[in-house]
Structure formats: structure tokens, C-alpha cells
Amino acid sequence: MRVVLVGPPGAGKGTQAQYIASNLSIPKISTGDIFRANVSGGTDLGKLAKEYMDRGDLVPDEVTVAMVRDRLGEPDAQEGFLLDGFPRNVPQAQILNKMLAEFGTSLDIVLELVVDDDEVVRRLAGRRTCRSCGKVWHVVFDPPSQVGVCDACGGELFQRDDDREETIRHRLEVYQQQTAPLISFYADEGILHGVDATGPVEEITERAMSELRRFAD
């Protein structure tokens, strides 16, 4: 099965991508993983991407697309894959469709993790990070024994700037602006399926798998 997973920051895409791919016995392919593999492996594309990153510039779409094409051409992706983080916009979705057509295949389903903005803020704004060991706690879901102190090492806990409510809401606005057209694109293609991404991780995974099984049937 060939799956694309989409959802806003804080929807739990990384966690769900791992579980869903494992349940389907297909590789989880994220742009972050692809970048790291190419850079650490010293590939031509990795060297090119590193030049941009070292300058503080965004890696151009054509380099990202080339990396994705190479990854989808590997043997373990021939029977299916789960893409997380690509495509991010309609032009990339169109490129992906063309790429898969050249491989003689197409996407089966796009799963959208659906969660409202207030829930995302509750999840992300509650995170506290240890200055010493880097462990992340949550004031509601995984609080330390003592407020502001890391149970693991005794270090000071702080709220990262990108975990502040105003920053999170801005990220959500950007996501909606960039991704709403992508959601509409896949809805028009008839392969978009929404999954309620609230509640325990295991329940969200089961909802996603139920949707995938229904689709497969």
C-alpha cells in the first residue's frame, strides 16, 4: 500500500507514521530521514543539500524531489511505503503523481490526522525541556515530580520559544495556508481519508488502521 500521511504540527504524525508503517510492513519515508541519509552518506545530492544548509538557505524543491525519487526507487519501497513530510504543497503532489506514474504505480490513500487548533496548543505549549539532559516533559501528560525540575537529572526545565502559544498558533496558520490546497487536491482525487487524532496514541493508530483496512477491502 502506498500512503501519504498529512496533519498539522502536534498531530502526532511522526509517532503514527512509525506505528502505521510497522503494521503495514512498509518503510516509513520522511524527508528528514532522507536528508540525513544523503548528507551522512556523502551522496552527490547530500553534498548539494549540505551546501545550501551550511549557508543557511532552504534546500530547493528539485533537490528534495530528486532525493525522494531515489528513495522510492529502492527495493524495500517497491511493494509500498508511507510518506511523511512530502508532499507539502500542490506542486510537489503533482510531481509525486508524475513520479509514481513513471514507476507504473500511484498513491492508494492519503490519511489526514485531524485535530483542532486548541488541542494542538494544549499538547505543544505544555512541553518543558531539560536544559541539562534534553529530556522533554509535559505539564499535563507527563509532569515531573517537582515543578520545573527534571526527574532524570535534576536539571532546570524551560519552555522552548517554539513551544509558546503564540508561536504554535502562527505555525498552525502557516500550515493551513500551505496545506489546505493540498488537502483539497487529494480530496478532489478521491483518496483523502480523515482520522480523528485525539485521544491515546494506541486508539489513534487503531482508527488509522481501521480506515486503511476498510479502504483495502
DOMI-556607 format. One record per residue: x, y, z of N, C-alpha, C, CB in turn; residue number from 1; residue in one letter. Coordinates in Angstrom, 3 decimals. Each point is the difference from the previous one (the first is absolute). Glycine has a CB too. Example, Ala and Ser with C-alpha at 12.3 -4.5 7.8 and 13.67 -1.06 7.14 Angstrom:
SITE;n.c1;n.c2;n.c3;ca.c1;ca.c2;ca.c3;c.c1;c.c2;c.c3;cb.c1;cb.c2;cb.c3;resi;resn
SITE;13.190;-5.690;7.800;-0.890;1.190;0.000;0.900;1.200;0.000;-1.892;-1.173;1.246;1;A
SITE;1.542;2.223;-1.966;0.820;1.190;0.060;-0.770;1.090;0.730;1.184;-0.628;-2.145;2;S
//
This chain:
SITE;n.c1;n.c2;n.c3;ca.c1;ca.c2;ca.c3;c.c1;c.c2;c.c3;cb.c1;cb.c2;cb.c3;resi;resn
SITE;0.839;-1.190;0.000;-0.839;1.190;0.000;0.881;1.248;0.000;-1.834;-1.247;1.221;1;M
SITE;1.433;2.227;-2.009;0.764;1.250;-0.124;-0.799;1.125;0.659;1.103;-0.787;-2.167;2;R
SITE;-0.557;1.298;3.268;-0.733;0.905;0.879;0.756;1.312;0.174;-1.002;-1.969;1.191;3;V
SITE;0.263;3.088;-1.172;0.552;1.291;0.414;-0.719;0.388;1.286;0.546;0.723;-2.413;4;V
SITE;0.220;-0.287;3.424;-0.561;0.420;1.282;0.154;1.506;0.136;0.536;-2.241;1.049;5;L
SITE;-1.645;2.927;-0.788;0.044;1.458;0.180;-0.692;0.359;1.309;0.018;0.380;-2.512;6;V
SITE;0.317;0.792;3.030;-0.603;0.473;1.235;0.781;1.173;0.533;-0.848;-2.287;0.509;7;G
SITE;0.230;3.094;0.348;0.654;1.203;0.518;1.095;-0.324;1.002;-2.116;1.234;-0.359;8;P
SITE;2.956;-0.245;0.701;0.978;-0.197;1.073;-0.732;-0.441;1.257;1.552;1.742;-0.992;9;P
SITE;-1.004;-2.715;1.706;-0.628;-0.449;1.228;-1.068;-1.059;-0.176;0.484;2.206;0.861;10;G
SITE;-0.727;-2.627;-2.112;-1.023;-1.029;-0.244;0.518;-1.395;0.310;-0.994;1.454;-1.759;11;A
SITE;2.312;-1.584;1.910;0.579;-1.312;0.288;0.390;-0.777;-1.243;-1.353;-0.032;2.043;12;G
SITE;1.676;0.755;-3.107;0.328;-0.677;-1.265;1.193;-0.944;0.128;-0.905;1.974;-1.205;13;K
SITE;1.960;-1.508;1.877;1.194;-0.834;0.108;-0.282;-1.320;0.695;1.368;2.060;0.046;14;G
SITE;-2.092;-1.975;1.075;-0.342;-1.209;0.752;-0.903;-0.911;-0.807;0.228;1.274;2.126;15;T
SITE;-1.287;-0.703;-2.702;-0.948;-0.819;-0.761;0.633;-0.572;-1.266;-1.862;1.397;0.900;16;Q
SITE;2.734;-0.637;-1.531;0.677;-0.495;-1.207;0.767;-1.274;0.320;0.191;2.348;-0.896;17;A
SITE;0.498;-2.339;2.046;0.795;-1.159;0.411;-0.889;-1.221;0.237;1.688;1.545;1.033;18;Q
SITE;-2.771;-1.349;-0.279;-0.897;-1.114;0.325;-0.718;-0.536;-1.230;-0.303;0.971;2.266;19;Y
SITE;-0.210;-0.063;-3.097;-0.761;-0.424;-1.190;0.895;-0.753;-0.972;-1.529;1.970;0.268;20;I
SITE;2.725;-1.418;-0.509;0.933;-0.662;-0.931;0.373;-1.388;0.512;0.906;2.244;-0.707;21;A
SITE;-0.707;-2.359;2.024;0.348;-1.293;0.589;-1.148;-0.995;-0.167;1.499;1.159;1.659;22;S
SITE;-2.735;-0.701;-1.412;-1.167;-0.871;-0.134;-0.214;-0.452;-1.435;-1.026;1.162;1.937;23;N
SITE;1.385;-0.304;-2.890;-0.182;-0.335;-1.414;1.225;-0.690;-0.603;-1.540;1.945;-0.186;24;L
SITE;2.618;-2.031;0.974;1.270;-0.587;-0.475;0.524;0.712;-1.245;-0.708;-2.206;0.942;25;S
SITE;0.668;3.555;-0.891;0.542;0.820;-1.079;0.958;1.016;0.618;-2.102;-0.301;-1.427;26;I
SITE;3.053;0.830;0.652;0.929;0.984;0.567;-0.655;1.349;0.251;1.837;-1.167;-1.169;27;P
SITE;-1.474;1.783;2.305;-0.392;1.384;0.265;1.047;0.889;-0.632;-1.187;-0.600;2.172;28;K
SITE;0.752;1.470;-3.050;0.936;0.876;-0.709;-0.322;1.452;0.341;0.253;-1.687;-1.883;29;I
SITE;0.648;2.337;2.603;-0.189;1.412;0.321;1.113;0.803;-0.662;-1.126;-0.571;2.205;30;S
SITE;0.816;1.808;-2.525;1.008;0.845;-0.652;1.195;0.198;0.925;-1.799;1.172;-1.323;31;T
SITE;1.544;-1.071;2.639;1.108;0.155;0.949;0.947;-1.186;-0.050;-1.480;1.359;1.467;32;G
SITE;0.918;-2.577;-1.493;0.829;-1.212;-0.080;0.795;-0.027;-1.298;-1.671;-1.236;1.406;33;D
SITE;1.011;1.618;-2.504;0.659;-0.014;-1.309;1.170;0.986;-0.014;-2.180;-0.640;-1.110;34;I
SITE;1.946;1.839;1.652;1.065;0.999;0.041;1.187;-0.502;0.801;-1.702;1.809;-0.209;35;F
SITE;1.419;-2.338;1.409;1.092;-0.472;0.855;0.779;-1.129;-0.661;-1.324;0.663;2.008;36;R
SITE;0.606;-1.580;-2.662;0.660;-1.132;-0.656;0.903;0.463;-1.132;-1.940;-1.447;0.598;37;A
SITE;1.464;2.404;-1.383;0.799;0.489;-1.111;1.202;0.808;0.459;-2.053;0.024;-1.373;38;N
SITE;1.852;0.813;2.399;1.105;0.831;0.495;1.055;-0.875;0.675;-1.577;1.950;0.315;39;V
SITE;1.134;-2.849;0.574;0.957;-0.856;0.705;0.659;-0.989;-0.948;-1.352;0.238;2.084;40;S
SITE;0.643;-0.639;-3.145;0.553;-0.944;-0.961;0.894;0.655;-1.042;-2.003;-1.382;0.356;41;G
SITE;2.029;2.716;-0.363;0.859;0.718;-0.933;-0.393;-0.160;-1.457;1.790;-0.289;1.630;42;G
SITE;-3.099;0.076;-1.891;-0.444;-0.118;-1.392;0.123;1.359;-0.695;-1.592;-1.882;0.623;43;T
SITE;1.534;1.856;-1.951;0.066;1.265;-0.748;-1.128;0.936;0.431;1.050;-1.200;-1.958;44;D
SITE;-2.266;0.638;2.113;-1.129;0.826;0.429;0.199;0.488;1.431;-1.515;-1.272;-1.545;45;L
SITE;2.099;0.426;2.387;0.270;0.391;1.378;0.997;1.142;0.081;-0.485;-2.326;0.705;46;G
SITE;1.529;2.245;-1.523;1.002;1.073;-0.029;-0.622;1.306;-0.478;1.805;-1.692;-0.431;47;K
SITE;-2.687;1.582;-0.584;-0.662;1.194;-0.525;-0.918;0.605;1.054;0.121;-0.940;-2.327;48;L
SITE;-0.886;0.096;3.002;-0.917;0.484;1.041;0.787;0.655;1.133;-1.656;-1.816;-0.583;49;A
SITE;2.791;1.215;0.939;0.813;0.532;1.107;0.535;1.390;-0.330;0.637;-2.342;0.644;50;K
SITE;-0.325;2.586;-1.904;0.473;1.329;-0.396;-1.047;1.060;0.327;1.385;-1.029;-1.831;51;E
SITE;-2.649;0.708;1.521;-1.091;0.945;0.291;-0.174;0.162;1.502;-1.151;-0.638;-2.142;52;Y
SITE;1.142;-0.492;2.858;-0.236;0.049;1.445;1.125;0.736;0.726;-1.268;-2.154;-0.165;53;M
SITE;2.512;1.958;-0.286;1.133;0.668;0.635;-0.074;1.514;-0.172;1.384;-2.039;-0.403;54;D
SITE;-2.033;2.472;-0.687;-0.168;1.435;-0.235;-1.232;0.549;0.716;1.128;-0.270;-2.213;55;R
SITE;-1.905;-0.650;2.813;-1.228;0.420;0.659;-1.150;0.180;-0.959;1.377;1.089;1.698;56;G
SITE;-1.238;-1.609;-2.922;-1.053;0.122;-1.009;-0.886;-1.244;0.000;1.498;1.465;-1.399;57;D
SITE;-2.735;-1.303;0.907;-0.886;-1.143;-0.166;0.486;-0.862;-1.162;-1.943;1.326;0.927;58;L
SITE;1.842;-2.630;-0.757;0.363;-0.910;-1.082;-1.080;0.078;-1.067;1.256;-1.544;1.585;59;V
SITE;-0.898;1.801;-2.849;-0.998;0.151;-1.059;-0.849;-1.251;-0.189;1.530;1.598;-1.112;60;P
SITE;-2.767;-1.391;0.651;-0.929;-1.099;-0.229;0.594;-1.079;-0.894;-1.872;1.601;0.284;61;D
SITE;2.620;-1.172;-1.318;0.492;-0.997;-0.956;0.978;-0.984;0.650;-0.301;1.680;-1.830;62;E
SITE;1.056;-1.197;2.834;0.925;-0.893;0.704;-0.790;-0.970;0.886;1.807;1.790;-0.032;63;V
SITE;-2.798;-1.262;0.753;-0.851;-0.847;0.834;-0.703;-1.055;-0.841;-0.329;1.903;1.594;64;T
SITE;-0.230;-1.480;-2.720;-0.719;-0.917;-0.896;0.926;-1.101;-0.508;-1.531;1.872;-0.683;65;V
SITE;2.756;-1.497;0.320;0.964;-0.989;-0.496;0.320;-1.031;1.076;0.973;1.725;-1.545;66;A
SITE;-0.842;-1.268;2.798;0.253;-0.926;1.102;-1.176;-0.956;0.197;1.447;1.730;1.098;67;M
SITE;-2.670;-1.180;-1.160;-1.195;-0.831;0.161;-0.074;-1.029;-1.127;-1.208;1.905;1.148;68;V
SITE;1.490;-1.477;-2.367;-0.033;-0.916;-1.152;0.975;-1.163;0.217;-0.623;1.923;-1.532;69;R
SITE;1.828;-1.602;1.962;0.996;-1.047;0.249;-0.481;-0.969;1.078;1.825;1.593;-0.665;70;D
SITE;-2.416;-1.032;1.729;-0.447;-0.849;1.118;-1.142;-0.916;-0.425;0.698;1.783;1.616;71;R
SITE;-1.641;-1.251;-2.384;-1.137;-0.816;-0.433;0.421;-1.072;-1.003;-1.500;1.959;0.389;72;L
SITE;2.680;-1.771;-0.988;0.502;-0.985;-0.940;0.737;-1.151;0.653;0.155;1.809;-1.624;73;G
SITE;0.056;-1.720;2.953;0.720;-1.071;0.694;-0.878;-1.243;0.152;1.354;1.726;1.230;74;E
SITE;-0.738;-2.910;-1.138;-0.749;-1.268;0.014;-1.081;-0.102;1.070;2.030;-1.022;-0.885;75;P
SITE;-1.753;1.550;2.106;-0.978;-0.185;1.081;-1.270;0.811;-0.190;1.892;-0.446;1.505;76;D
SITE;-1.884;1.405;-2.449;-1.178;0.844;-0.233;-0.840;-0.473;-1.183;1.271;1.906;0.952;77;A
SITE;-0.873;-3.002;-1.567;-0.692;-0.442;-1.209;-1.411;-0.516;0.280;2.215;-0.563;-0.964;78;Q
SITE;-2.419;-0.008;2.149;-1.320;-0.549;0.333;-0.853;0.971;0.806;1.010;-2.262;-0.034;79;E
SITE;-0.476;3.452;0.294;-0.764;0.985;0.755;0.891;0.859;0.870;-1.927;-1.544;-0.017;80;G
SITE;1.366;2.623;0.551;0.744;0.928;0.850;-0.979;0.927;0.690;2.017;-0.118;-1.511;81;F
SITE;-1.530;0.789;2.550;-0.761;1.061;0.649;0.856;1.253;-0.042;-1.251;-1.634;1.518;82;L
SITE;0.754;2.669;-2.168;0.723;1.263;-0.107;-0.464;0.966;1.087;0.265;-0.342;-2.484;83;L
SITE;0.697;0.876;3.232;-0.283;0.954;1.071;0.843;1.248;-0.245;-0.545;-1.867;1.659;84;D
SITE;-0.118;2.990;-1.924;0.727;1.250;-0.240;0.157;0.343;-1.465;1.190;-0.418;2.090;85;G
SITE;-1.677;-0.426;-2.956;0.021;0.261;-1.437;-1.198;-0.708;-0.611;2.543;0.228;-0.047;86;F
SITE;-3.307;0.464;-0.808;0.158;1.386;-0.442;-0.534;1.003;1.023;-0.171;-0.802;-2.350;87;P
SITE;0.667;2.038;2.232;-0.432;1.072;0.900;-0.921;0.998;-0.687;2.126;-0.271;1.245;88;R
SITE;-2.204;0.214;-2.560;-0.837;0.940;-0.739;-0.479;-0.660;-1.287;1.250;1.971;0.978;89;N
SITE;-2.141;-1.291;-1.692;-0.602;-0.581;-1.211;1.035;-0.261;-1.093;-2.121;1.186;0.554;90;V
SITE;3.054;-0.267;-0.826;1.009;-0.303;-1.024;0.781;-1.280;0.313;0.188;2.450;-0.450;91;P
SITE;0.177;-2.650;1.736;0.712;-1.224;0.369;-0.899;-1.221;-0.174;1.403;1.307;1.626;92;Q
SITE;-2.700;-1.166;-1.333;-0.943;-1.113;-0.176;-0.109;-0.378;-1.471;-1.284;0.749;2.030;93;A
SITE;1.275;0.252;-2.889;-0.072;-0.268;-1.441;1.276;-0.698;-0.484;-1.496;2.016;-0.302;94;Q
SITE;2.636;-1.582;0.838;1.276;-0.632;-0.348;0.011;-1.446;0.479;1.176;2.227;0.135;95;I
SITE;-1.692;-2.461;1.088;-0.052;-1.363;0.536;-0.867;-0.896;-0.879;0.328;0.903;2.322;96;L
SITE;-1.490;-0.400;-2.749;-0.871;-0.784;-0.878;0.715;-0.390;-1.294;-1.988;1.179;0.970;97;N
SITE;2.693;-0.213;-1.533;0.729;-0.254;-1.243;1.124;-1.010;0.229;-0.552;2.322;-0.796;98;K
SITE;1.255;-2.163;1.915;1.096;-0.895;0.356;-0.498;-1.442;0.132;1.159;1.900;1.179;99;M
SITE;-2.274;-2.067;-0.462;-0.549;-1.340;0.205;-0.519;-0.590;-1.316;-0.610;0.631;2.361;100;L
SITE;0.047;0.221;-3.211;-0.471;-0.481;-1.307;1.162;-0.546;-0.816;-1.871;1.678;0.039;101;A
SITE;3.035;-1.033;0.088;1.193;-0.489;-0.708;0.434;-1.357;0.546;0.725;2.371;-0.425;102;E
SITE;-1.028;-2.603;1.722;0.300;-1.302;0.608;-1.096;-1.025;-0.287;1.278;1.178;1.797;103;F
SITE;-2.342;-0.729;-2.480;-1.106;-0.893;-0.331;-0.956;-0.241;1.139;1.483;-1.053;-1.601;104;G
SITE;-1.587;2.032;2.523;-0.888;-0.173;1.148;-0.613;1.343;0.385;1.377;-1.958;0.817;105;T
SITE;-2.081;1.992;0.318;-0.628;1.239;0.475;-0.274;-0.122;1.491;-1.045;0.422;-2.270;106;S
SITE;0.689;0.694;2.892;-0.356;-0.017;1.416;-1.308;-0.761;0.194;1.187;2.203;0.360;107;L
SITE;-1.277;-2.895;0.775;-1.249;-0.684;0.344;-0.886;0.866;0.880;1.180;-2.186;-0.178;108;D
SITE;-0.567;2.870;1.153;-0.799;0.744;0.966;0.840;1.109;0.638;-1.401;-2.056;0.446;109;I
SITE;0.737;3.157;-0.118;0.616;1.075;0.779;-0.758;0.082;1.312;0.733;1.298;-2.083;110;V
SITE;-0.029;-1.550;3.185;-0.612;0.062;1.327;0.265;1.367;0.616;0.279;-2.494;0.302;111;L
SITE;-1.340;3.184;0.087;0.144;1.291;0.672;-0.299;-0.178;1.484;-0.644;1.249;-2.114;112;E
SITE;1.620;-0.950;2.962;-0.227;-0.014;1.440;-0.702;1.299;0.378;2.046;-1.469;0.414;113;L
SITE;-3.270;1.341;0.063;-0.842;1.167;0.252;-0.015;0.320;1.490;-1.422;-0.559;-2.007;114;V
SITE;1.846;1.758;2.354;0.011;0.448;1.391;-0.186;1.513;0.010;1.517;-1.926;0.715;115;V
SITE;-2.324;2.441;0.234;-0.262;1.439;-0.037;1.159;0.790;0.606;-2.460;-0.467;0.139;116;D
SITE;2.488;1.753;-0.449;1.128;0.852;0.385;0.199;0.052;1.511;-0.406;1.354;-2.045;117;D
SITE;-0.691;-1.282;2.800;0.131;0.111;1.460;0.668;-1.242;0.593;-2.050;1.453;0.054;118;D
SITE;1.750;-2.620;-0.617;0.619;-1.232;0.475;1.491;-0.003;-0.320;-2.176;-1.223;-0.305;119;E
SITE;2.538;1.695;-0.885;1.412;0.095;-0.371;0.741;0.917;0.971;-0.592;-0.399;-2.420;120;V
SITE;-0.007;1.547;2.724;0.624;0.941;0.938;0.167;-0.655;1.367;-1.011;1.951;-1.243;121;V
SITE;-0.004;-2.676;1.690;0.068;-0.673;1.305;1.153;-1.008;0.024;-2.495;0.294;0.292;122;R
SITE;2.658;-1.018;-1.386;1.068;-1.005;-0.064;1.380;0.640;-0.016;-1.552;-1.514;-1.219;123;R
SITE;1.729;2.502;0.349;1.335;0.548;-0.210;0.407;1.033;1.049;-0.329;-0.415;-2.408;124;L
SITE;-0.614;1.261;2.818;0.338;1.062;0.957;0.273;-0.566;1.395;-1.407;1.598;-1.325;125;A
SITE;1.002;-2.838;1.567;0.241;-0.609;1.306;1.352;-0.672;0.111;-2.418;-0.323;0.185;126;G
SITE;3.181;0.307;-1.253;1.306;-0.676;0.033;1.029;0.843;0.757;-0.528;-1.126;-2.193;127;R
SITE;1.365;0.439;2.969;1.099;0.646;0.703;1.254;-0.835;-0.244;-1.559;0.983;1.781;128;R
SITE;2.639;-0.329;-2.138;1.239;-0.677;-0.378;1.082;0.237;1.053;-0.600;0.248;-2.435;129;T
SITE;1.340;-1.301;2.732;1.081;0.119;0.985;1.220;0.668;-0.638;-0.837;-2.063;1.206;130;C
SITE;1.360;3.085;-0.543;1.186;0.693;-0.518;1.240;-0.885;0.043;-0.987;2.163;0.752;131;R
SITE;1.001;-3.140;0.147;1.198;-0.823;0.188;0.020;-1.234;-0.894;0.087;0.808;2.335;132;S
SITE;-1.147;-1.620;-2.274;0.027;-1.270;-0.741;-0.879;-0.003;-1.238;0.456;-1.116;2.137;133;C
SITE;-1.310;2.143;-2.290;-0.820;0.094;-1.204;-1.305;-0.779;0.050;2.089;0.315;-1.205;134;G
SITE;-2.342;-1.037;2.305;-1.245;-0.767;0.110;-1.200;0.947;-0.010;1.199;-1.810;1.301;135;K
SITE;-2.261;1.375;-2.005;-1.206;0.827;-0.101;-1.091;-0.554;0.914;0.588;0.618;-2.381;136;V
SITE;-1.153;0.264;3.218;-1.116;-0.337;0.875;-1.240;0.741;-0.473;1.562;-0.393;1.951;137;W
SITE;-2.694;0.099;-1.362;-1.227;0.726;-0.338;-0.749;0.306;1.285;-0.147;-1.126;-2.270;138;H
SITE;-0.308;2.361;2.416;-0.613;0.430;1.261;-1.297;-0.752;0.298;1.023;2.248;-0.337;139;V
SITE;-1.666;-2.805;-0.693;-1.253;-0.742;0.198;0.203;-1.498;-0.182;-1.276;1.996;-0.789;140;V
SITE;1.855;-2.384;-0.351;0.068;-1.414;-0.368;1.169;-0.765;0.625;-1.083;0.651;-2.103;141;F
SITE;2.162;0.049;2.424;1.183;-0.679;0.558;0.758;0.976;0.893;0.175;-1.519;-2.032;142;D
SITE;-0.802;1.941;3.129;0.631;1.020;0.848;1.132;-0.568;0.850;-2.172;1.209;0.055;143;P
SITE;3.182;-0.393;0.221;1.069;-0.433;0.921;-0.536;0.008;1.431;1.799;0.921;-1.550;144;P
SITE;-1.090;-1.573;2.441;-0.435;-0.064;1.413;-0.008;1.383;0.635;0.928;-2.322;0.175;145;S
SITE;0.059;3.139;-0.561;0.110;1.361;0.545;-0.066;0.989;-1.145;1.387;-0.803;1.957;146;Q
SITE;-2.249;1.803;-1.829;-0.189;0.980;-1.070;1.327;0.654;-0.371;-2.350;0.418;0.794;147;V
SITE;2.657;-0.433;-2.085;1.187;0.690;-0.485;1.302;-0.744;0.163;-1.186;2.019;0.511;148;G
SITE;1.121;-3.270;-0.012;1.224;-0.771;0.236;-0.103;-1.359;-0.696;0.355;1.174;2.221;149;V
SITE;0.671;-1.534;-2.954;0.033;-1.263;-0.744;0.207;-1.177;0.950;0.910;1.203;-2.017;150;C
SITE;-1.793;-2.187;1.958;0.147;-1.202;0.829;1.236;-0.802;-0.390;-2.481;-0.078;0.275;151;D
SITE;2.863;0.153;-1.553;1.090;-0.840;-0.492;1.370;0.455;0.502;-1.376;-0.467;-2.013;152;A
SITE;1.578;1.806;2.045;1.352;0.468;0.354;0.012;1.173;0.976;0.725;-0.775;-2.225;153;C
SITE;-1.906;1.279;2.581;-0.054;1.137;0.920;0.207;1.344;-0.660;0.808;-1.514;1.719;154;G
SITE;-0.727;1.513;-3.060;0.214;1.247;-0.729;-1.237;0.890;-0.025;1.668;-1.191;-1.385;155;G
SITE;-1.462;2.436;0.977;-1.090;0.974;-0.076;-0.840;-0.256;-1.262;1.403;1.711;1.262;156;E
SITE;-2.724;-1.673;-1.101;-0.903;-0.147;-1.145;-0.391;1.384;-0.503;-0.876;-2.211;0.885;157;L
SITE;0.780;2.341;-2.201;-0.408;1.281;-0.584;-0.906;-0.247;-1.193;2.140;1.084;0.771;158;F
SITE;-2.854;-0.043;-1.179;-0.880;-0.081;-1.169;0.728;0.589;-1.205;-2.079;0.161;1.460;159;Q
SITE;2.282;-0.969;-2.480;0.673;0.482;-1.202;-0.861;1.047;-0.696;1.171;-2.216;-0.263;160;R
SITE;-0.504;3.125;-0.446;-0.730;1.069;-0.690;-1.032;-0.554;-0.978;2.008;1.462;0.235;161;D
SITE;-1.664;-2.567;-0.934;-0.944;-0.528;-0.977;-1.117;-0.818;0.642;1.847;-0.030;-1.651;162;D
SITE;-1.826;-0.071;3.001;-1.094;-0.644;0.724;-0.921;1.027;0.668;1.481;-1.985;0.381;163;D
SITE;-1.245;3.255;-0.630;-0.866;1.035;0.563;-1.273;0.126;-0.846;2.020;1.239;0.918;164;R
SITE;-3.137;-0.904;-0.258;-1.301;-0.031;-0.678;-0.028;0.864;-1.257;-1.060;-0.407;2.208;165;E
SITE;1.606;1.637;-2.120;-0.072;0.888;-1.167;0.776;-0.576;-1.189;-0.230;1.970;1.547;166;E
SITE;1.362;-2.625;-1.256;0.800;-0.617;-1.063;-0.743;-1.184;-0.605;2.115;0.731;1.146;167;T
SITE;-2.732;-1.540;-0.298;-0.741;-1.169;-0.478;-1.157;0.430;-0.887;0.638;-1.266;2.070;168;I
SITE;-1.376;2.279;-1.634;-1.151;0.445;-0.798;0.465;0.565;-1.343;-1.286;0.498;2.115;169;R
SITE;2.446;0.160;-2.129;0.532;0.487;-1.270;0.360;-1.174;-0.913;0.876;2.069;1.151;170;H
SITE;-0.250;-3.099;-0.587;0.347;-1.190;-0.788;-1.251;-0.651;-0.577;2.024;-0.365;1.440;171;R
SITE;-3.099;0.355;-0.644;-1.252;-0.589;-0.468;-0.602;0.817;-1.145;-0.400;-0.923;2.301;172;L
SITE;0.515;2.246;-2.206;-0.492;0.863;-1.082;0.770;-0.269;-1.287;-0.649;1.760;1.678;173;E
SITE;1.978;-1.864;-1.552;0.840;-0.280;-1.165;-0.359;-1.362;-0.594;1.859;1.403;0.978;174;V
SITE;-2.060;-2.382;-0.092;-0.369;-1.339;-0.465;-1.302;0.039;-0.791;1.168;-1.002;1.979;175;Y
SITE;-2.161;1.699;-1.437;-1.294;0.072;-0.685;0.134;0.667;-1.364;-1.151;0.094;2.221;176;Q
SITE;1.935;0.983;-2.267;0.186;0.705;-1.271;0.673;-0.890;-1.035;0.154;2.160;1.245;177;Q
SITE;0.860;-2.906;-0.810;0.779;-0.810;-0.933;-0.672;-1.321;-0.345;2.034;1.053;0.920;178;Q
SITE;-2.739;-1.623;0.067;-0.466;-1.368;-0.151;-1.466;-0.114;-0.404;1.682;-0.622;1.674;179;T
SITE;-2.496;1.636;-1.381;-1.419;-0.068;-0.381;-0.177;-0.313;-1.485;-0.523;1.633;1.819;180;A
SITE;1.293;-0.990;-2.719;-0.130;-0.353;-1.418;0.390;-1.448;-0.285;0.464;2.374;-0.556;181;P
SITE;0.526;-2.900;1.308;0.423;-1.391;-0.187;-1.121;-0.953;0.418;2.411;0.658;0.394;182;L
SITE;-3.071;-0.346;0.736;-1.120;-0.819;0.465;-1.104;-0.015;-1.056;0.558;0.547;2.407;183;I
SITE;-0.857;0.630;-2.954;-1.032;0.085;-1.042;0.397;-0.783;-1.241;-0.661;2.241;0.869;184;S
SITE;1.938;-2.184;-1.217;0.513;-0.713;-1.177;-0.260;-1.502;0.129;1.775;1.770;-0.310;185;F
SITE;-1.432;-2.326;1.481;-0.185;-1.443;0.188;-1.471;-0.365;0.192;2.282;-0.116;1.009;186;Y
SITE;-3.055;1.040;-0.425;-1.445;-0.247;0.112;-0.615;-0.096;-1.392;-0.079;1.219;2.215;187;A
SITE;0.499;-0.337;-3.101;-0.505;-0.020;-1.375;0.388;-1.291;-0.721;0.142;2.502;-0.055;188;D
SITE;1.013;-3.070;0.431;0.434;-1.251;-0.606;-0.712;-1.209;0.603;2.210;1.052;-0.448;189;E
SITE;-2.935;-0.813;1.540;-0.795;-1.066;0.606;0.784;-0.969;0.863;-1.465;0.210;-1.922;190;G
SITE;2.669;0.188;2.359;0.814;-0.926;0.800;0.296;0.542;1.393;1.011;-0.838;-2.109;191;I
SITE;-1.661;1.946;2.495;0.226;0.587;1.320;-0.948;-0.617;1.019;0.766;2.146;-1.063;192;L
SITE;-0.206;-2.598;2.192;-0.804;-0.571;1.073;0.463;0.593;1.314;-0.363;-2.143;-1.291;193;H
SITE;-0.575;2.720;2.061;0.336;0.621;1.270;-0.045;-0.977;1.149;-0.879;2.115;-0.875;194;G
SITE;1.775;-1.911;1.845;0.051;-0.829;1.204;0.027;0.926;1.214;1.224;-1.880;-1.227;195;V
SITE;-2.134;1.654;2.173;-0.022;0.771;1.239;1.292;-0.270;0.772;-2.545;-0.090;0.091;196;D
SITE;3.362;1.131;0.109;1.308;-0.166;0.636;0.006;0.468;1.441;1.046;0.280;-2.217;197;A
SITE;-2.206;-0.361;2.895;-0.054;0.329;1.424;-0.122;-1.294;0.795;-1.068;2.257;-0.480;198;T
SITE;1.585;-2.233;1.720;-0.068;-1.182;0.844;1.336;-0.701;0.097;-2.375;-0.253;-0.618;199;G
SITE;2.406;-0.911;1.274;1.241;-0.764;0.166;0.602;-0.412;-1.341;-0.859;-0.828;2.192;200;P
SITE;2.184;0.737;-2.212;0.723;-0.355;-1.229;-0.513;-1.301;-0.600;2.008;1.182;0.881;201;V
SITE;-2.239;-2.195;-0.029;-0.427;-1.311;-0.488;-1.363;0.085;-0.686;1.308;-1.092;1.843;202;E
SITE;-2.202;1.917;-1.295;-1.329;0.139;-0.598;0.078;0.685;-1.365;-1.002;0.108;2.300;203;E
SITE;1.870;0.895;-2.403;0.163;0.694;-1.284;0.544;-0.963;-1.046;0.397;2.186;1.195;204;I
SITE;0.576;-3.003;-0.797;0.565;-0.988;-0.921;-1.069;-0.968;-0.466;2.218;0.202;1.130;205;T
SITE;-3.069;-0.668;-0.209;-1.047;-0.957;-0.369;-1.011;0.637;-0.957;0.293;-1.159;2.217;206;E
SITE;-0.616;2.446;-1.991;-0.907;0.692;-0.927;0.617;0.064;-1.392;-0.939;1.364;1.901;207;R
SITE;2.226;-1.037;-1.933;0.694;0.095;-1.287;0.024;-1.358;-0.698;1.414;1.882;0.894;208;A
SITE;-1.086;-2.926;-0.154;0.060;-1.339;-0.590;-1.375;-0.467;-0.446;1.965;-0.530;1.441;209;M
SITE;-2.988;0.883;-0.680;-1.379;-0.343;-0.384;-0.373;0.659;-1.319;-0.619;-0.233;2.418;210;S
SITE;1.038;1.490;-2.571;-0.267;0.724;-1.247;0.751;-0.650;-1.158;-0.347;2.137;1.292;211;E
SITE;1.577;-2.512;-1.041;0.809;-0.636;-1.051;-0.558;-1.360;-0.385;2.009;1.212;0.844;212;L
SITE;-2.476;-1.981;0.154;-0.578;-1.310;-0.291;-1.285;0.142;-0.794;1.021;-0.913;2.086;213;R
SITE;-1.846;1.910;-1.698;-1.254;0.243;-0.721;0.272;0.388;-1.443;-1.091;0.709;2.136;214;R
SITE;2.132;0.121;-2.297;0.362;0.437;-1.343;0.514;-1.165;-0.833;0.537;2.269;0.898;215;F
SITE;0.281;-3.122;-0.248;0.582;-1.149;-0.713;-1.080;-0.990;-0.429;2.118;0.278;1.316;216;A
SITE;-3.155;-0.412;-0.449;-1.095;-0.932;-0.315;-0.831;0.524;-1.152;-0.064;-0.755;2.381;217;D
//
